[in-house]
Amino acid sequence: MADLTPQITDEQRDRIARQAAELHAAIAQLAESFIPVARAIVDAFNQLGRQLREAGLIDEDGKPVKPADRPAWQSPYGPPPRRR
């Protein structure tokens, strides 16, 4: 049976290593640039939680303070049509 192991030259191996290093650097740069965005999102959600607690809409655990105006199974659109 023939040997199916791919044979690559030293030049190809070096090019693959350079491209892998460039890809790694680009991904690292992308991750670094995302950190401020992620922090801003977290800060916005924390602020929203504080505002909802201050308004009395949620408790300290983040649960709604007021009960729902209807049972969970009841549709706001009325009962379903009867099947015939």
mmCIF file of the N, C-alpha and C atoms, coordinates in Angstrom:
data_MODEL
# 
_entry.id   MODEL 
# 
loop_
_atom_site.group_PDB 
_atom_site.id 
_atom_site.type_symbol 
_atom_site.label_atom_id 
_atom_site.label_alt_id 
_atom_site.label_comp_id 
_atom_site.label_asym_id 
_atom_site.label_entity_id 
_atom_site.label_seq_id 
_atom_site.pdbx_PDB_ins_code 
_atom_site.Cartn_x 
_atom_site.Cartn_y 
_atom_site.Cartn_z 
_atom_site.occupancy 
_atom_site.B_iso_or_equiv 
_atom_site.pdbx_formal_charge 
_atom_site.auth_seq_id 
_atom_site.auth_comp_id 
_atom_site.auth_asym_id 
_atom_site.auth_atom_id 
_atom_site.pdbx_PDB_model_num 
ATOM 1   N N  . MET A 1 1  ? 0.842   -1.176 0.000  1.00 0.00 ? 1  MET A N  1 
ATOM 2   C CA . MET A 1 1  ? 0.000   0.000  0.000  1.00 0.00 ? 1  MET A CA 1 
ATOM 3   C C  . MET A 1 1  ? 0.891   1.244  0.000  1.00 0.00 ? 1  MET A C  1 
ATOM 4   N N  . ALA A 1 2  ? 0.468   2.265  -0.681 1.00 0.00 ? 2  ALA A N  1 
ATOM 5   C CA . ALA A 1 2  ? 1.269   3.487  -0.817 1.00 0.00 ? 2  ALA A CA 1 
ATOM 6   C C  . ALA A 1 2  ? 1.243   4.293  0.478  1.00 0.00 ? 2  ALA A C  1 
ATOM 7   N N  . ASP A 1 3  ? 2.324   5.014  0.706  1.00 0.00 ? 3  ASP A N  1 
ATOM 8   C CA . ASP A 1 3  ? 2.419   5.886  1.876  1.00 0.00 ? 3  ASP A CA 1 
ATOM 9   C C  . ASP A 1 3  ? 1.599   7.145  1.616  1.00 0.00 ? 3  ASP A C  1 
ATOM 10  N N  . LEU A 1 4  ? 0.577   7.404  2.456  1.00 0.00 ? 4  LEU A N  1 
ATOM 11  C CA . LEU A 1 4  ? -0.317  8.535  2.247  1.00 0.00 ? 4  LEU A CA 1 
ATOM 12  C C  . LEU A 1 4  ? 0.049   9.733  3.112  1.00 0.00 ? 4  LEU A C  1 
ATOM 13  N N  . THR A 1 5  ? 1.197   9.697  3.768  1.00 0.00 ? 5  THR A N  1 
ATOM 14  C CA . THR A 1 5  ? 1.636   10.821 4.583  1.00 0.00 ? 5  THR A CA 1 
ATOM 15  C C  . THR A 1 5  ? 2.012   11.985 3.676  1.00 0.00 ? 5  THR A C  1 
ATOM 16  N N  . PRO A 1 6  ? 1.419   13.164 3.890  1.00 0.00 ? 6  PRO A N  1 
ATOM 17  C CA . PRO A 1 6  ? 1.755   14.293 3.024  1.00 0.00 ? 6  PRO A CA 1 
ATOM 18  C C  . PRO A 1 6  ? 3.203   14.736 3.248  1.00 0.00 ? 6  PRO A C  1 
ATOM 19  N N  . GLN A 1 7  ? 3.869   15.037 2.178  1.00 0.00 ? 7  GLN A N  1 
ATOM 20  C CA . GLN A 1 7  ? 5.248   15.504 2.242  1.00 0.00 ? 7  GLN A CA 1 
ATOM 21  C C  . GLN A 1 7  ? 5.252   16.997 1.936  1.00 0.00 ? 7  GLN A C  1 
ATOM 22  N N  . ILE A 1 8  ? 5.801   17.783 2.848  1.00 0.00 ? 8  ILE A N  1 
ATOM 23  C CA . ILE A 1 8  ? 5.894   19.214 2.601  1.00 0.00 ? 8  ILE A CA 1 
ATOM 24  C C  . ILE A 1 8  ? 7.356   19.634 2.694  1.00 0.00 ? 8  ILE A C  1 
ATOM 25  N N  . THR A 1 9  ? 7.662   20.657 1.988  1.00 0.00 ? 9  THR A N  1 
ATOM 26  C CA . THR A 1 9  ? 9.042   21.147 1.974  1.00 0.00 ? 9  THR A CA 1 
ATOM 27  C C  . THR A 1 9  ? 9.270   22.059 3.179  1.00 0.00 ? 9  THR A C  1 
ATOM 28  N N  . ASP A 1 10 ? 10.561  22.343 3.424  1.00 0.00 ? 10 ASP A N  1 
ATOM 29  C CA . ASP A 1 10 ? 10.895  23.249 4.517  1.00 0.00 ? 10 ASP A CA 1 
ATOM 30  C C  . ASP A 1 10 ? 10.310  24.638 4.267  1.00 0.00 ? 10 ASP A C  1 
ATOM 31  N N  . GLU A 1 11 ? 10.308  25.055 3.010  1.00 0.00 ? 11 GLU A N  1 
ATOM 32  C CA . GLU A 1 11 ? 9.730   26.360 2.665  1.00 0.00 ? 11 GLU A CA 1 
ATOM 33  C C  . GLU A 1 11 ? 8.237   26.397 2.977  1.00 0.00 ? 11 GLU A C  1 
ATOM 34  N N  . GLN A 1 12 ? 7.521   25.320 2.646  1.00 0.00 ? 12 GLN A N  1 
ATOM 35  C CA . GLN A 1 12 ? 6.093   25.252 2.942  1.00 0.00 ? 12 GLN A CA 1 
ATOM 36  C C  . GLN A 1 12 ? 5.858   25.239 4.454  1.00 0.00 ? 12 GLN A C  1 
ATOM 37  N N  . ARG A 1 13 ? 6.685   24.502 5.175  1.00 0.00 ? 13 ARG A N  1 
ATOM 38  C CA . ARG A 1 13 ? 6.564   24.423 6.634  1.00 0.00 ? 13 ARG A CA 1 
ATOM 39  C C  . ARG A 1 13 ? 6.788   25.804 7.257  1.00 0.00 ? 13 ARG A C  1 
ATOM 40  N N  . ASP A 1 14 ? 7.782   26.548 6.763  1.00 0.00 ? 14 ASP A N  1 
ATOM 41  C CA . ASP A 1 14 ? 8.052   27.890 7.274  1.00 0.00 ? 14 ASP A CA 1 
ATOM 42  C C  . ASP A 1 14 ? 6.891   28.845 6.967  1.00 0.00 ? 14 ASP A C  1 
ATOM 43  N N  . ARG A 1 15 ? 6.346   28.733 5.750  1.00 0.00 ? 15 ARG A N  1 
ATOM 44  C CA . ARG A 1 15 ? 5.219   29.585 5.377  1.00 0.00 ? 15 ARG A CA 1 
ATOM 45  C C  . ARG A 1 15 ? 4.000   29.296 6.254  1.00 0.00 ? 15 ARG A C  1 
ATOM 46  N N  . ILE A 1 16 ? 3.758   28.012 6.522  1.00 0.00 ? 16 ILE A N  1 
ATOM 47  C CA . ILE A 1 16 ? 2.634   27.633 7.392  1.00 0.00 ? 16 ILE A CA 1 
ATOM 48  C C  . ILE A 1 16 ? 2.862   28.187 8.804  1.00 0.00 ? 16 ILE A C  1 
ATOM 49  N N  . ALA A 1 17 ? 4.078   28.102 9.297  1.00 0.00 ? 17 ALA A N  1 
ATOM 50  C CA . ALA A 1 17 ? 4.379   28.625 10.634 1.00 0.00 ? 17 ALA A CA 1 
ATOM 51  C C  . ALA A 1 17 ? 4.185   30.137 10.686 1.00 0.00 ? 17 ALA A C  1 
ATOM 52  N N  . ARG A 1 18 ? 4.621   30.859 9.644  1.00 0.00 ? 18 ARG A N  1 
ATOM 53  C CA . ARG A 1 18 ? 4.436   32.316 9.603  1.00 0.00 ? 18 ARG A CA 1 
ATOM 54  C C  . ARG A 1 18 ? 2.955   32.673 9.564  1.00 0.00 ? 18 ARG A C  1 
ATOM 55  N N  . GLN A 1 19 ? 2.190   31.967 8.737  1.00 0.00 ? 19 GLN A N  1 
ATOM 56  C CA . GLN A 1 19 ? 0.764   32.247 8.632  1.00 0.00 ? 19 GLN A CA 1 
ATOM 57  C C  . GLN A 1 19 ? 0.040   31.937 9.937  1.00 0.00 ? 19 GLN A C  1 
ATOM 58  N N  . ALA A 1 20 ? 0.445   30.860 10.600 1.00 0.00 ? 20 ALA A N  1 
ATOM 59  C CA . ALA A 1 20 ? -0.163  30.522 11.894 1.00 0.00 ? 20 ALA A CA 1 
ATOM 60  C C  . ALA A 1 20 ? 0.145   31.607 12.921 1.00 0.00 ? 20 ALA A C  1 
ATOM 61  N N  . ALA A 1 21 ? 1.381   32.121 12.906 1.00 0.00 ? 21 ALA A N  1 
ATOM 62  C CA . ALA A 1 21 ? 1.751   33.195 13.831 1.00 0.00 ? 21 ALA A CA 1 
ATOM 63  C C  . ALA A 1 21 ? 0.962   34.466 13.526 1.00 0.00 ? 21 ALA A C  1 
ATOM 64  N N  . GLU A 1 22 ? 0.775   34.795 12.252 1.00 0.00 ? 22 GLU A N  1 
ATOM 65  C CA . GLU A 1 22 ? -0.007  35.970 11.876 1.00 0.00 ? 22 GLU A CA 1 
ATOM 66  C C  . GLU A 1 22 ? -1.466  35.813 12.308 1.00 0.00 ? 22 GLU A C  1 
ATOM 67  N N  . LEU A 1 23 ? -2.012  34.619 12.112 1.00 0.00 ? 23 LEU A N  1 
ATOM 68  C CA . LEU A 1 23 ? -3.388  34.363 12.526 1.00 0.00 ? 23 LEU A CA 1 
ATOM 69  C C  . LEU A 1 23 ? -3.525  34.491 14.038 1.00 0.00 ? 23 LEU A C  1 
ATOM 70  N N  . HIS A 1 24 ? -2.579  33.927 14.768 1.00 0.00 ? 24 HIS A N  1 
ATOM 71  C CA . HIS A 1 24 ? -2.603  34.020 16.231 1.00 0.00 ? 24 HIS A CA 1 
ATOM 72  C C  . HIS A 1 24 ? -2.551  35.485 16.671 1.00 0.00 ? 24 HIS A C  1 
ATOM 73  N N  . ALA A 1 25 ? -1.693  36.286 16.051 1.00 0.00 ? 25 ALA A N  1 
ATOM 74  C CA . ALA A 1 25 ? -1.576  37.704 16.407 1.00 0.00 ? 25 ALA A CA 1 
ATOM 75  C C  . ALA A 1 25 ? -2.876  38.451 16.107 1.00 0.00 ? 25 ALA A C  1 
ATOM 76  N N  . ALA A 1 26 ? -3.500  38.142 14.985 1.00 0.00 ? 26 ALA A N  1 
ATOM 77  C CA . ALA A 1 26 ? -4.757  38.811 14.619 1.00 0.00 ? 26 ALA A CA 1 
ATOM 78  C C  . ALA A 1 26 ? -5.868  38.447 15.608 1.00 0.00 ? 26 ALA A C  1 
ATOM 79  N N  . ILE A 1 27 ? -5.943  37.184 15.996 1.00 0.00 ? 27 ILE A N  1 
ATOM 80  C CA . ILE A 1 27 ? -6.968  36.768 16.955 1.00 0.00 ? 27 ILE A CA 1 
ATOM 81  C C  . ILE A 1 27 ? -6.705  37.391 18.316 1.00 0.00 ? 27 ILE A C  1 
ATOM 82  N N  . ALA A 1 28 ? -5.449  37.464 18.725 1.00 0.00 ? 28 ALA A N  1 
ATOM 83  C CA . ALA A 1 28 ? -5.108  38.099 20.006 1.00 0.00 ? 28 ALA A CA 1 
ATOM 84  C C  . ALA A 1 28 ? -5.485  39.576 19.984 1.00 0.00 ? 28 ALA A C  1 
ATOM 85  N N  . GLN A 1 29 ? -5.227  40.254 18.863 1.00 0.00 ? 29 GLN A N  1 
ATOM 86  C CA . GLN A 1 29 ? -5.580  41.665 18.741 1.00 0.00 ? 29 GLN A CA 1 
ATOM 87  C C  . GLN A 1 29 ? -7.095  41.847 18.794 1.00 0.00 ? 29 GLN A C  1 
ATOM 88  N N  . LEU A 1 30 ? -7.826  40.963 18.144 1.00 0.00 ? 30 LEU A N  1 
ATOM 89  C CA . LEU A 1 30 ? -9.288  41.020 18.177 1.00 0.00 ? 30 LEU A CA 1 
ATOM 90  C C  . LEU A 1 30 ? -9.796  40.840 19.601 1.00 0.00 ? 30 LEU A C  1 
ATOM 91  N N  . ALA A 1 31 ? -9.243  39.876 20.309 1.00 0.00 ? 31 ALA A N  1 
ATOM 92  C CA . ALA A 1 31 ? -9.657  39.632 21.690 1.00 0.00 ? 31 ALA A CA 1 
ATOM 93  C C  . ALA A 1 31 ? -9.354  40.850 22.565 1.00 0.00 ? 31 ALA A C  1 
ATOM 94  N N  . GLU A 1 32 ? -8.193  41.450 22.383 1.00 0.00 ? 32 GLU A N  1 
ATOM 95  C CA . GLU A 1 32 ? -7.830  42.642 23.156 1.00 0.00 ? 32 GLU A CA 1 
ATOM 96  C C  . GLU A 1 32 ? -8.780  43.799 22.864 1.00 0.00 ? 32 GLU A C  1 
ATOM 97  N N  . SER A 1 33 ? -9.170  43.954 21.612 1.00 0.00 ? 33 SER A N  1 
ATOM 98  C CA . SER A 1 33 ? -10.055 45.064 21.267 1.00 0.00 ? 33 SER A CA 1 
ATOM 99  C C  . SER A 1 33 ? -11.473 44.825 21.772 1.00 0.00 ? 33 SER A C  1 
ATOM 100 N N  . PHE A 1 34 ? -11.847 43.591 22.054 1.00 0.00 ? 34 PHE A N  1 
ATOM 101 C CA . PHE A 1 34 ? -13.194 43.281 22.533 1.00 0.00 ? 34 PHE A CA 1 
ATOM 102 C C  . PHE A 1 34 ? -13.343 43.530 24.030 1.00 0.00 ? 34 PHE A C  1 
ATOM 103 N N  . ILE A 1 35 ? -12.248 43.569 24.771 1.00 0.00 ? 35 ILE A N  1 
ATOM 104 C CA . ILE A 1 35 ? -12.326 43.721 26.226 1.00 0.00 ? 35 ILE A CA 1 
ATOM 105 C C  . ILE A 1 35 ? -13.083 44.982 26.636 1.00 0.00 ? 35 ILE A C  1 
ATOM 106 N N  . PRO A 1 36 ? -12.796 46.168 26.079 1.00 0.00 ? 36 PRO A N  1 
ATOM 107 C CA . PRO A 1 36 ? -13.564 47.354 26.480 1.00 0.00 ? 36 PRO A CA 1 
ATOM 108 C C  . PRO A 1 36 ? -15.054 47.234 26.152 1.00 0.00 ? 36 PRO A C  1 
ATOM 109 N N  . VAL A 1 37 ? -15.370 46.600 25.038 1.00 0.00 ? 37 VAL A N  1 
ATOM 110 C CA . VAL A 1 37 ? -16.775 46.415 24.662 1.00 0.00 ? 37 VAL A CA 1 
ATOM 111 C C  . VAL A 1 37 ? -17.474 45.520 25.682 1.00 0.00 ? 37 VAL A C  1 
ATOM 112 N N  . ALA A 1 38 ? -16.829 44.435 26.063 1.00 0.00 ? 38 ALA A N  1 
ATOM 113 C CA . ALA A 1 38 ? -17.414 43.524 27.043 1.00 0.00 ? 38 ALA A CA 1 
ATOM 114 C C  . ALA A 1 38 ? -17.599 44.222 28.387 1.00 0.00 ? 38 ALA A C  1 
ATOM 115 N N  . ARG A 1 39 ? -16.624 45.014 28.788 1.00 0.00 ? 39 ARG A N  1 
ATOM 116 C CA . ARG A 1 39 ? -16.761 45.750 30.061 1.00 0.00 ? 39 ARG A CA 1 
ATOM 117 C C  . ARG A 1 39 ? -17.923 46.736 29.999 1.00 0.00 ? 39 ARG A C  1 
ATOM 118 N N  . ALA A 1 40 ? -18.085 47.420 28.869 1.00 0.00 ? 40 ALA A N  1 
ATOM 119 C CA . ALA A 1 40 ? -19.194 48.366 28.727 1.00 0.00 ? 40 ALA A CA 1 
ATOM 120 C C  . ALA A 1 40 ? -20.544 47.650 28.796 1.00 0.00 ? 40 ALA A C  1 
ATOM 121 N N  . ILE A 1 41 ? -20.635 46.471 28.204 1.00 0.00 ? 41 ILE A N  1 
ATOM 122 C CA . ILE A 1 41 ? -21.884 45.696 28.255 1.00 0.00 ? 41 ILE A CA 1 
ATOM 123 C C  . ILE A 1 41 ? -22.185 45.285 29.689 1.00 0.00 ? 41 ILE A C  1 
ATOM 124 N N  . VAL A 1 42 ? -21.183 44.795 30.397 1.00 0.00 ? 42 VAL A N  1 
ATOM 125 C CA . VAL A 1 42 ? -21.382 44.391 31.797 1.00 0.00 ? 42 VAL A CA 1 
ATOM 126 C C  . VAL A 1 42 ? -21.801 45.584 32.640 1.00 0.00 ? 42 VAL A C  1 
ATOM 127 N N  . ASP A 1 43 ? -21.141 46.720 32.448 1.00 0.00 ? 43 ASP A N  1 
ATOM 128 C CA . ASP A 1 43 ? -21.502 47.923 33.208 1.00 0.00 ? 43 ASP A CA 1 
ATOM 129 C C  . ASP A 1 43 ? -22.939 48.349 32.920 1.00 0.00 ? 43 ASP A C  1 
ATOM 130 N N  . ALA A 1 44 ? -23.363 48.266 31.666 1.00 0.00 ? 44 ALA A N  1 
ATOM 131 C CA . ALA A 1 44 ? -24.729 48.650 31.301 1.00 0.00 ? 44 ALA A CA 1 
ATOM 132 C C  . ALA A 1 44 ? -25.748 47.729 31.973 1.00 0.00 ? 44 ALA A C  1 
ATOM 133 N N  . PHE A 1 45 ? -25.485 46.431 31.997 1.00 0.00 ? 45 PHE A N  1 
ATOM 134 C CA . PHE A 1 45 ? -26.408 45.500 32.648 1.00 0.00 ? 45 PHE A CA 1 
ATOM 135 C C  . PHE A 1 45 ? -26.430 45.716 34.157 1.00 0.00 ? 45 PHE A C  1 
ATOM 136 N N  . ASN A 1 46 ? -25.285 46.000 34.753 1.00 0.00 ? 46 ASN A N  1 
ATOM 137 C CA . ASN A 1 46 ? -25.253 46.293 36.189 1.00 0.00 ? 46 ASN A CA 1 
ATOM 138 C C  . ASN A 1 46 ? -26.054 47.552 36.497 1.00 0.00 ? 46 ASN A C  1 
ATOM 139 N N  . GLN A 1 47 ? -25.904 48.582 35.672 1.00 0.00 ? 47 GLN A N  1 
ATOM 140 C CA . GLN A 1 47 ? -26.654 49.812 35.866 1.00 0.00 ? 47 GLN A CA 1 
ATOM 141 C C  . GLN A 1 47 ? -28.153 49.557 35.707 1.00 0.00 ? 47 GLN A C  1 
ATOM 142 N N  . LEU A 1 48 ? -28.533 48.770 34.715 1.00 0.00 ? 48 LEU A N  1 
ATOM 143 C CA . LEU A 1 48 ? -29.944 48.437 34.518 1.00 0.00 ? 48 LEU A CA 1 
ATOM 144 C C  . LEU A 1 48 ? -30.506 47.728 35.750 1.00 0.00 ? 48 LEU A C  1 
ATOM 145 N N  . GLY A 1 49 ? -29.754 46.773 36.291 1.00 0.00 ? 49 GLY A N  1 
ATOM 146 C CA . GLY A 1 49 ? -30.202 46.070 37.489 1.00 0.00 ? 49 GLY A CA 1 
ATOM 147 C C  . GLY A 1 49 ? -30.380 47.018 38.665 1.00 0.00 ? 49 GLY A C  1 
ATOM 148 N N  . ARG A 1 50 ? -29.417 47.932 38.863 1.00 0.00 ? 50 ARG A N  1 
ATOM 149 C CA . ARG A 1 50 ? -29.539 48.919 39.948 1.00 0.00 ? 50 ARG A CA 1 
ATOM 150 C C  . ARG A 1 50 ? -30.783 49.790 39.758 1.00 0.00 ? 50 ARG A C  1 
ATOM 151 N N  . GLN A 1 51 ? -31.007 50.245 38.529 1.00 0.00 ? 51 GLN A N  1 
ATOM 152 C CA . GLN A 1 51 ? -32.163 51.103 38.260 1.00 0.00 ? 51 GLN A CA 1 
ATOM 153 C C  . GLN A 1 51 ? -33.478 50.362 38.480 1.00 0.00 ? 51 GLN A C  1 
ATOM 154 N N  . LEU A 1 52 ? -33.544 49.106 38.078 1.00 0.00 ? 52 LEU A N  1 
ATOM 155 C CA . LEU A 1 52 ? -34.770 48.333 38.295 1.00 0.00 ? 52 LEU A CA 1 
ATOM 156 C C  . LEU A 1 52 ? -35.014 48.086 39.776 1.00 0.00 ? 52 LEU A C  1 
ATOM 157 N N  . ARG A 1 53 ? -33.933 47.857 40.557 1.00 0.00 ? 53 ARG A N  1 
ATOM 158 C CA . ARG A 1 53 ? -34.099 47.695 42.013 1.00 0.00 ? 53 ARG A CA 1 
ATOM 159 C C  . ARG A 1 53 ? -34.536 49.006 42.655 1.00 0.00 ? 53 ARG A C  1 
ATOM 160 N N  . GLU A 1 54 ? -33.927 50.123 42.239 1.00 0.00 ? 54 GLU A N  1 
ATOM 161 C CA . GLU A 1 54 ? -34.299 51.430 42.788 1.00 0.00 ? 54 GLU A CA 1 
ATOM 162 C C  . GLU A 1 54 ? -35.751 51.779 42.460 1.00 0.00 ? 54 GLU A C  1 
ATOM 163 N N  . ALA A 1 55 ? -36.222 51.367 41.301 1.00 0.00 ? 55 ALA A N  1 
ATOM 164 C CA . ALA A 1 55 ? -37.606 51.631 40.905 1.00 0.00 ? 55 ALA A CA 1 
ATOM 165 C C  . ALA A 1 55 ? -38.584 50.683 41.598 1.00 0.00 ? 55 ALA A C  1 
ATOM 166 N N  . GLY A 1 56 ? -38.069 49.678 42.290 1.00 0.00 ? 56 GLY A N  1 
ATOM 167 C CA . GLY A 1 56 ? -38.934 48.742 42.995 1.00 0.00 ? 56 GLY A CA 1 
ATOM 168 C C  . GLY A 1 56 ? -39.553 47.693 42.096 1.00 0.00 ? 56 GLY A C  1 
ATOM 169 N N  . LEU A 1 57 ? -38.983 47.489 40.926 1.00 0.00 ? 57 LEU A N  1 
ATOM 170 C CA . LEU A 1 57 ? -39.551 46.503 39.999 1.00 0.00 ? 57 LEU A CA 1 
ATOM 171 C C  . LEU A 1 57 ? -38.996 45.100 40.216 1.00 0.00 ? 57 LEU A C  1 
ATOM 172 N N  . ILE A 1 58 ? -37.775 45.007 40.761 1.00 0.00 ? 58 ILE A N  1 
ATOM 173 C CA . ILE A 1 58 ? -37.198 43.695 41.079 1.00 0.00 ? 58 ILE A CA 1 
ATOM 174 C C  . ILE A 1 58 ? -36.627 43.741 42.491 1.00 0.00 ? 58 ILE A C  1 
ATOM 175 N N  . ASP A 1 59 ? -36.493 42.561 43.104 1.00 0.00 ? 59 ASP A N  1 
ATOM 176 C CA . ASP A 1 59 ? -35.902 42.491 44.437 1.00 0.00 ? 59 ASP A CA 1 
ATOM 177 C C  . ASP A 1 59 ? -34.397 42.291 44.324 1.00 0.00 ? 59 ASP A C  1 
ATOM 178 N N  . GLU A 1 60 ? -33.732 42.041 45.437 1.00 0.00 ? 60 GLU A N  1 
ATOM 179 C CA . GLU A 1 60 ? -32.274 41.894 45.430 1.00 0.00 ? 60 GLU A CA 1 
ATOM 180 C C  . GLU A 1 60 ? -31.798 40.675 44.642 1.00 0.00 ? 60 GLU A C  1 
ATOM 181 N N  . ASP A 1 61 ? -32.684 39.683 44.465 1.00 0.00 ? 61 ASP A N  1 
ATOM 182 C CA . ASP A 1 61 ? -32.330 38.487 43.702 1.00 0.00 ? 61 ASP A CA 1 
ATOM 183 C C  . ASP A 1 61 ? -32.644 38.626 42.216 1.00 0.00 ? 61 ASP A C  1 
ATOM 184 N N  . GLY A 1 62 ? -33.198 39.772 41.820 1.00 0.00 ? 62 GLY A N  1 
ATOM 185 C CA . GLY A 1 62 ? -33.545 39.993 40.423 1.00 0.00 ? 62 GLY A CA 1 
ATOM 186 C C  . GLY A 1 62 ? -34.907 39.450 40.038 1.00 0.00 ? 62 GLY A C  1 
ATOM 187 N N  . LYS A 1 63 ? -35.708 39.067 41.017 1.00 0.00 ? 63 LYS A N  1 
ATOM 188 C CA . LYS A 1 63 ? -37.053 38.529 40.747 1.00 0.00 ? 63 LYS A CA 1 
ATOM 189 C C  . LYS A 1 63 ? -38.053 39.679 40.699 1.00 0.00 ? 63 LYS A C  1 
ATOM 190 N N  . PRO A 1 64 ? -39.089 39.593 39.851 1.00 0.00 ? 64 PRO A N  1 
ATOM 191 C CA . PRO A 1 64 ? -40.106 40.650 39.792 1.00 0.00 ? 64 PRO A CA 1 
ATOM 192 C C  . PRO A 1 64 ? -40.825 40.782 41.134 1.00 0.00 ? 64 PRO A C  1 
ATOM 193 N N  . VAL A 1 65 ? -41.136 42.010 41.516 1.00 0.00 ? 65 VAL A N  1 
ATOM 194 C CA . VAL A 1 65 ? -41.793 42.260 42.789 1.00 0.00 ? 65 VAL A CA 1 
ATOM 195 C C  . VAL A 1 65 ? -43.286 42.014 42.675 1.00 0.00 ? 65 VAL A C  1 
ATOM 196 N N  . LYS A 1 66 ? -43.912 42.470 41.592 1.00 0.00 ? 66 LYS A N  1 
ATOM 197 C CA . LYS A 1 66 ? -45.352 42.321 41.425 1.00 0.00 ? 66 LYS A CA 1 
ATOM 198 C C  . LYS A 1 66 ? -45.660 40.978 40.763 1.00 0.00 ? 66 LYS A C  1 
ATOM 199 N N  . PRO A 1 67 ? -46.729 40.330 41.201 1.00 0.00 ? 67 PRO A N  1 
ATOM 200 C CA . PRO A 1 67 ? -47.110 39.091 40.513 1.00 0.00 ? 67 PRO A CA 1 
ATOM 201 C C  . PRO A 1 67 ? -47.667 39.402 39.122 1.00 0.00 ? 67 PRO A C  1 
ATOM 202 N N  . ALA A 1 68 ? -47.633 38.433 38.266 1.00 0.00 ? 68 ALA A N  1 
ATOM 203 C CA . ALA A 1 68 ? -48.170 38.596 36.910 1.00 0.00 ? 68 ALA A CA 1 
ATOM 204 C C  . ALA A 1 68 ? -49.670 38.841 37.001 1.00 0.00 ? 68 ALA A C  1 
ATOM 205 N N  . ASP A 1 69 ? -50.245 39.507 36.010 1.00 0.00 ? 69 ASP A N  1 
ATOM 206 C CA . ASP A 1 69 ? -51.667 39.823 36.030 1.00 0.00 ? 69 ASP A CA 1 
ATOM 207 C C  . ASP A 1 69 ? -52.539 38.652 35.595 1.00 0.00 ? 69 ASP A C  1 
ATOM 208 N N  . ARG A 1 70 ? -51.938 37.558 35.196 1.00 0.00 ? 70 ARG A N  1 
ATOM 209 C CA . ARG A 1 70 ? -52.694 36.358 34.803 1.00 0.00 ? 70 ARG A CA 1 
ATOM 210 C C  . ARG A 1 70 ? -51.794 35.146 35.010 1.00 0.00 ? 70 ARG A C  1 
ATOM 211 N N  . PRO A 1 71 ? -52.387 33.979 35.135 1.00 0.00 ? 71 PRO A N  1 
ATOM 212 C CA . PRO A 1 71 ? -51.558 32.769 35.253 1.00 0.00 ? 71 PRO A CA 1 
ATOM 213 C C  . PRO A 1 71 ? -50.698 32.579 34.003 1.00 0.00 ? 71 PRO A C  1 
ATOM 214 N N  . ALA A 1 72 ? -49.602 31.896 34.154 1.00 0.00 ? 72 ALA A N  1 
ATOM 215 C CA . ALA A 1 72 ? -48.670 31.710 33.049 1.00 0.00 ? 72 ALA A CA 1 
ATOM 216 C C  . ALA A 1 72 ? -49.303 30.986 31.868 1.00 0.00 ? 72 ALA A C  1 
ATOM 217 N N  . TRP A 1 73 ? -50.267 30.110 32.136 1.00 0.00 ? 73 TRP A N  1 
ATOM 218 C CA . TRP A 1 73 ? -50.864 29.331 31.055 1.00 0.00 ? 73 TRP A CA 1 
ATOM 219 C C  . TRP A 1 73 ? -51.931 30.110 30.303 1.00 0.00 ? 73 TRP A C  1 
ATOM 220 N N  . GLN A 1 74 ? -52.417 31.222 30.865 1.00 0.00 ? 74 GLN A N  1 
ATOM 221 C CA . GLN A 1 74 ? -53.518 31.953 30.254 1.00 0.00 ? 74 GLN A CA 1 
ATOM 222 C C  . GLN A 1 74 ? -52.994 32.907 29.178 1.00 0.00 ? 74 GLN A C  1 
ATOM 223 N N  . SER A 1 75 ? -53.585 32.861 28.020 1.00 0.00 ? 75 SER A N  1 
ATOM 224 C CA . SER A 1 75 ? -53.160 33.696 26.903 1.00 0.00 ? 75 SER A CA 1 
ATOM 225 C C  . SER A 1 75 ? -53.767 35.096 27.025 1.00 0.00 ? 75 SER A C  1 
ATOM 226 N N  . PRO A 1 76 ? -53.001 36.141 26.700 1.00 0.00 ? 76 PRO A N  1 
ATOM 227 C CA . PRO A 1 76 ? -53.588 37.484 26.703 1.00 0.00 ? 76 PRO A CA 1 
ATOM 228 C C  . PRO A 1 76 ? -54.565 37.687 25.545 1.00 0.00 ? 76 PRO A C  1 
ATOM 229 N N  . TYR A 1 77 ? -54.652 36.724 24.639 1.00 0.00 ? 77 TYR A N  1 
ATOM 230 C CA . TYR A 1 77 ? -55.520 36.833 23.468 1.00 0.00 ? 77 TYR A CA 1 
ATOM 231 C C  . TYR A 1 77 ? -56.834 36.085 23.647 1.00 0.00 ? 77 TYR A C  1 
ATOM 232 N N  . GLY A 1 78 ? -57.105 35.611 24.845 1.00 0.00 ? 78 GLY A N  1 
ATOM 233 C CA . GLY A 1 78 ? -58.349 34.892 25.097 1.00 0.00 ? 78 GLY A CA 1 
ATOM 234 C C  . GLY A 1 78 ? -58.193 33.399 24.866 1.00 0.00 ? 78 GLY A C  1 
ATOM 235 N N  . PRO A 1 79 ? -59.282 32.678 25.049 1.00 0.00 ? 79 PRO A N  1 
ATOM 236 C CA . PRO A 1 79 ? -59.205 31.220 24.914 1.00 0.00 ? 79 PRO A CA 1 
ATOM 237 C C  . PRO A 1 79 ? -59.013 30.805 23.460 1.00 0.00 ? 79 PRO A C  1 
ATOM 238 N N  . PRO A 1 80 ? -58.423 29.643 23.236 1.00 0.00 ? 80 PRO A N  1 
ATOM 239 C CA . PRO A 1 80 ? -58.253 29.175 21.861 1.00 0.00 ? 80 PRO A CA 1 
ATOM 240 C C  . PRO A 1 80 ? -59.593 28.789 21.247 1.00 0.00 ? 80 PRO A C  1 
ATOM 241 N N  . PRO A 1 81 ? -59.710 28.832 19.945 1.00 0.00 ? 81 PRO A N  1 
ATOM 242 C CA . PRO A 1 81 ? -60.981 28.439 19.308 1.00 0.00 ? 81 PRO A CA 1 
ATOM 243 C C  . PRO A 1 81 ? -61.248 26.950 19.546 1.00 0.00 ? 81 PRO A C  1 
ATOM 244 N N  . ARG A 1 82 ? -62.543 26.644 19.631 1.00 0.00 ? 82 ARG A N  1 
ATOM 245 C CA . ARG A 1 82 ? -62.920 25.241 19.853 1.00 0.00 ? 82 ARG A CA 1 
ATOM 246 C C  . ARG A 1 82 ? -62.641 24.402 18.609 1.00 0.00 ? 82 ARG A C  1 
ATOM 247 N N  . ARG A 1 83 ? -62.201 23.205 18.860 1.00 0.00 ? 83 ARG A N  1 
ATOM 248 C CA . ARG A 1 83 ? -61.994 22.258 17.754 1.00 0.00 ? 83 ARG A CA 1 
ATOM 249 C C  . ARG A 1 83 ? -63.285 21.534 17.475 1.00 0.00 ? 83 ARG A C  1 
ATOM 250 N N  . ARG A 1 84 ? -63.534 21.240 16.246 1.00 0.00 ? 84 ARG A N  1 
ATOM 251 C CA . ARG A 1 84 ? -64.775 20.541 15.893 1.00 0.00 ? 84 ARG A CA 1 
ATOM 252 C C  . ARG A 1 84 ? -64.513 19.123 15.512 1.00 0.00 ? 84 ARG A C  1 
# 
